[in-house]
Amino acid sequence: MRRSRLVLGTMALTVAVWVGPAGAAGPGDSYGAQVVGTVRFLDRAMNLLQLADGTELRTTDSRLLRNIREGMRVKVDFTHAADLNELNSIEPVGADVTSGASPTTLGEISNHS
C-alpha cells in the first residue's frame, strides 16, 4: 500500500512539473495584421522588406517580392511571432487606400459621429 502511494505521488509530481511551465507561459504574443505603407528598403538576397514606419517583414518565398520596388505603396498581410514578422502576402496599392493598420471591427459599427 505504501509503495503504491509513493508511485502515485511521484507520477503526480512529474506531471505537475512537466505541465506547469507550459501553462504558465500563457497564450503568447503572436498576432496577425494588415498594414498599408511605403517600401523603404528591400533586400532580395535576404528576403527582407522594410516599410517607411520601420516595420521589418521577412519571407521564405522570394516570389512574393518579385514585382515590388523601393518607394512603392503596398498592402501587406503578416504574422508576428517570436519577435519576427513573417510576410504572408503583399500587393501594390493606389493612392486612394488609407495608411496604417486596419483593425478588425466587431459588431460592424459604421459611424462614430
Secondary structure, 3 states (H helix, E strand, C coil): CHHHHHHHHHHHHHHHHHHHHHHHCCCCCCEEEEEEEEEEEEECCCCEEEECCCCEEECCCHHHHCCCCCCCEEEEEEEEECCEEEEEEEEECCCCCCCEECCCCCCCCCCCC
